């Protein structure tokens, strides 16, 4: 998942479907004092205010952060691609140029992923996946949990979480991050949850021990995920 890590390390985030980066991160990467970066941004904002029909939020978005040591809240700004470009235009030197190139690439990637999430295809895939998950949940609740209880399980109610974690682990994404998953990952999740649903149905019918059902599902899910050749980039943001 190298590309995702690169985006995170550079501080590019998705805010209201815009790719932005914090002024503190920029100060750190370009080896500037944050107060100097804030002053440069506010000078740019003052200039932008004088230009007719210019929306400042297209460049700089007011924000704040809590300092780890004194728990006080301080000012910072979130910069869009255009705001970033205006700010770093005057940063010179070989190292500054290297960081500019890295950020151009990172903005390109984040904006591509945001466009993907906004697409009708992504939304349709997410809806399809939610239906598959509902079917999987139903069979866990109605078939697997009663079987597990009859076989002596003391934590049968947690089986839904166990299988949800299995699917996330197979595709390499954290818990509660499916709304940020790429369409490719969502497609694989859909297939994994269909697989789990059918394996549980079949094995419950045989009276298979509930822990063995999980082992069967785990083996088959990892085999399927491996055959899908998922790309390194798993999350949109």
C-alpha positions as CSV (number, residue, x, y, z in Angstrom):
1,X,0.0,0.0,0.0
2,X,2.9,2.3,-0.7
3,X,1.0,4.9,-2.6
4,X,-1.5,5.4,0.2
5,X,1.3,5.8,2.7
6,X,3.0,8.5,0.4
7,X,-0.2,10.5,0.4
8,X,-0.5,10.3,4.2
9,X,3.1,11.2,4.7
10,X,2.7,14.3,2.5
11,X,-0.4,15.3,4.4
12,X,-2.8,15.3,1.5
13,X,-6.3,14.7,2.7
14,X,-9.8,14.8,1.2
15,X,-12.0,17.6,2.7
16,X,-15.4,18.1,1.3
17,X,-14.3,16.4,-1.9
18,X,-11.3,18.7,-2.3
19,X,-7.6,17.6,-2.0
20,X,-6.0,19.8,0.6
21,X,-2.8,20.0,2.7
22,X,-2.2,21.7,6.0
23,X,0.0,24.7,6.4
24,X,1.9,23.0,9.2
25,X,2.9,20.1,7.0
26,X,4.1,22.5,4.3
27,X,6.2,24.4,6.9
28,X,7.7,21.1,8.0
29,X,8.5,19.7,4.6
30,X,9.9,22.9,3.2
31,X,11.8,23.7,6.4
32,X,10.0,26.9,7.2
33,X,8.7,28.3,10.4
34,X,4.9,27.9,10.6
35,X,4.4,31.5,11.6
36,X,6.3,32.6,8.5
37,X,4.1,30.3,6.3
38,X,1.0,31.7,8.0
39,X,2.1,35.2,7.2
40,X,2.8,34.4,3.6
41,X,-0.6,32.8,3.2
42,X,-2.4,35.8,4.8
43,X,-0.5,38.2,2.5
44,X,-1.7,36.1,-0.5
45,X,-5.2,36.1,0.9
46,X,-5.1,39.9,1.2
47,X,-4.1,40.1,-2.4
48,X,-6.8,37.7,-3.5
49,X,-9.5,39.8,-1.7
50,X,-8.7,42.6,-4.1
51,X,-9.4,40.5,-7.2
52,X,-13.0,40.6,-8.2
53,X,-15.0,37.3,-8.2
54,X,-12.2,35.5,-6.3
55,X,-13.3,32.9,-3.7
56,X,-10.6,32.5,-1.1
57,X,-11.8,29.0,-0.2
58,X,-10.7,27.9,-3.6
59,X,-7.2,28.5,-2.3
60,X,-7.0,28.7,1.4
61,X,-9.4,27.3,4.1
62,X,-9.3,28.5,7.7
63,X,-8.7,25.7,10.1
64,X,-7.1,25.1,13.5
65,X,-5.2,22.4,15.5
66,X,-4.7,21.5,19.2
67,X,-1.1,21.6,20.3
68,X,-0.1,18.3,21.9
69,X,1.9,19.8,24.7
70,X,-0.3,22.6,26.1
71,X,-3.7,21.5,24.7
72,X,-4.2,25.0,23.3
73,X,-5.9,25.6,19.9
74,X,-3.9,27.4,17.2
75,X,-4.6,28.7,13.7
76,X,-3.6,27.0,10.5
77,X,-4.8,26.9,6.9
78,X,-5.7,24.1,4.5
79,X,-4.4,24.7,1.0
80,X,-6.0,23.4,-2.2
81,X,-3.8,22.6,-5.1
82,X,-4.1,26.2,-6.4
83,X,-3.4,27.6,-2.9
84,X,-0.3,25.3,-2.6
85,X,0.9,26.5,-6.0
86,X,0.6,30.2,-5.1
87,X,2.4,29.7,-1.8
88,X,5.3,27.6,-2.9
89,X,5.9,29.5,-6.1
90,X,8.5,31.6,-4.3
91,X,10.2,28.7,-2.6
92,X,13.6,28.1,-4.3
93,X,16.4,25.7,-4.2
94,X,16.9,22.0,-5.2
95,X,15.3,20.6,-2.1
96,X,12.2,22.8,-2.5
97,X,11.9,21.8,-6.2
98,X,11.9,18.1,-5.1
99,X,9.1,18.7,-2.6
100,X,7.1,20.6,-5.2
101,X,7.3,17.7,-7.6
102,X,6.3,15.2,-4.9
103,X,3.3,17.4,-4.0
104,X,2.2,17.8,-7.6
105,X,2.1,14.0,-7.9
106,X,0.3,13.6,-4.6
107,X,-2.4,16.1,-5.5
108,X,-2.8,14.4,-8.9
109,X,-3.4,11.1,-7.2
110,X,-5.8,12.4,-4.5
111,X,-7.8,14.3,-7.1
112,X,-8.1,11.1,-9.2
113,X,-9.3,9.1,-6.2
114,X,-11.8,11.8,-5.3
115,X,-13.2,11.8,-8.8
116,X,-13.5,8.1,-8.6
117,X,-15.6,8.2,-5.4
118,X,-17.9,10.9,-6.9
119,X,-18.5,8.7,-10.0
120,X,-21.8,6.9,-10.5
121,X,-19.9,3.6,-11.0
122,X,-18.3,3.9,-7.5
123,X,-21.7,4.7,-5.9
124,X,-23.3,1.7,-7.7
125,X,-20.5,-0.6,-6.6
126,X,-20.8,0.6,-3.0
127,X,-24.6,0.0,-3.0
128,X,-24.1,-3.5,-4.4
129,X,-21.5,-4.2,-1.7
130,X,-23.9,-3.1,1.1
131,X,-26.5,-5.5,-0.2
132,X,-24.0,-8.4,-0.2
133,X,-23.0,-7.5,3.3
134,X,-26.6,-7.5,4.4
135,X,-27.1,-11.0,3.0
136,X,-23.9,-12.2,4.7
137,X,-25.1,-10.6,8.0
138,X,-28.5,-12.3,7.7
139,X,-27.0,-15.8,7.3
140,X,-24.6,-15.2,10.2
141,X,-27.5,-14.1,12.4
142,X,-30.1,-16.7,11.4
143,X,-27.9,-19.8,10.7
144,X,-24.3,-19.5,12.0
145,X,-24.9,-17.9,15.5
146,X,-27.6,-20.4,16.5
147,X,-25.2,-23.2,15.4
148,X,-22.3,-21.8,17.3
149,X,-24.4,-21.4,20.5
150,X,-25.6,-25.0,20.1
151,X,-21.9,-26.1,19.8
152,X,-21.0,-24.3,23.0
153,X,-19.8,-20.8,21.9
154,X,-19.8,-18.2,24.6
155,X,-19.2,-15.3,22.1
156,X,-21.4,-16.2,19.2
157,X,-22.7,-12.7,19.1
158,X,-19.3,-11.4,18.0
159,X,-19.1,-13.6,14.9
160,X,-20.4,-10.8,12.6
161,X,-17.4,-8.6,13.7
162,X,-15.1,-11.6,13.2
163,X,-16.2,-12.1,9.6
164,X,-16.2,-8.4,8.8
165,X,-12.6,-8.1,10.0
166,X,-11.7,-11.1,7.9
167,X,-12.9,-9.4,4.7
168,X,-11.1,-6.1,5.6
169,X,-7.9,-8.0,6.3
170,X,-8.1,-9.9,3.0
171,X,-8.2,-6.7,1.0
172,X,-5.8,-4.8,3.3
173,X,-8.0,-2.0,4.6
174,X,-8.7,-0.8,8.2
175,X,-12.0,-1.2,9.9
176,X,-14.8,1.3,9.0
177,X,-13.0,2.5,5.9
178,X,-15.1,0.9,3.1
179,X,-16.6,4.3,2.2
180,X,-13.0,5.3,1.3
181,X,-12.1,2.1,-0.6
182,X,-11.5,2.3,-4.4
183,X,-14.0,0.7,-6.7
184,X,-11.6,-2.2,-7.4
185,X,-11.4,-3.0,-3.7
186,X,-15.2,-2.7,-3.3
187,X,-15.6,-5.3,-6.2
188,X,-13.4,-7.7,-4.4
189,X,-15.2,-7.1,-1.0
190,X,-18.5,-7.9,-2.8
191,X,-17.1,-11.2,-4.1
192,X,-15.6,-12.1,-0.7
193,X,-18.9,-11.5,1.1
194,X,-20.8,-13.6,-1.4
195,X,-18.3,-16.3,-0.9
196,X,-18.7,-16.2,2.8
197,X,-22.5,-16.3,2.6
198,X,-22.4,-19.4,0.4
199,X,-19.7,-21.2,2.5
200,X,-21.6,-20.6,5.7
201,X,-24.9,-21.8,4.2
202,X,-23.3,-25.0,2.9
203,X,-21.3,-25.8,6.0
204,X,-24.1,-25.0,8.5
205,X,-26.2,-27.4,6.5
206,X,-23.6,-30.1,7.1
207,X,-23.4,-29.3,10.8
208,X,-19.7,-28.3,10.6
209,X,-18.1,-27.0,13.8
210,X,-18.5,-23.2,13.7
211,X,-14.7,-22.6,14.2
212,X,-14.0,-24.9,11.3
213,X,-16.5,-22.9,9.2
214,X,-14.4,-19.8,9.9
215,X,-11.2,-21.6,8.9
216,X,-12.7,-22.7,5.6
217,X,-13.9,-19.2,4.9
218,X,-10.6,-17.7,5.8
219,X,-8.7,-20.0,3.5
220,X,-11.0,-19.5,0.6
221,X,-11.2,-15.7,1.1
222,X,-7.4,-15.3,1.1
223,X,-7.1,-17.5,-2.0
224,X,-9.7,-15.4,-3.8
225,X,-8.1,-12.1,-2.7
226,X,-4.7,-13.2,-3.9
227,X,-6.1,-14.2,-7.3
228,X,-7.7,-10.7,-7.7
229,X,-4.3,-9.0,-7.8
230,X,-5.4,-5.9,-5.9
231,X,-3.3,-2.7,-6.7
232,X,-1.2,-1.1,-4.0
233,X,-3.7,1.8,-3.7
234,X,-6.6,0.5,-1.7
235,X,-8.2,3.7,-0.3
236,X,-9.3,6.8,-2.0
237,X,-8.2,8.9,0.9
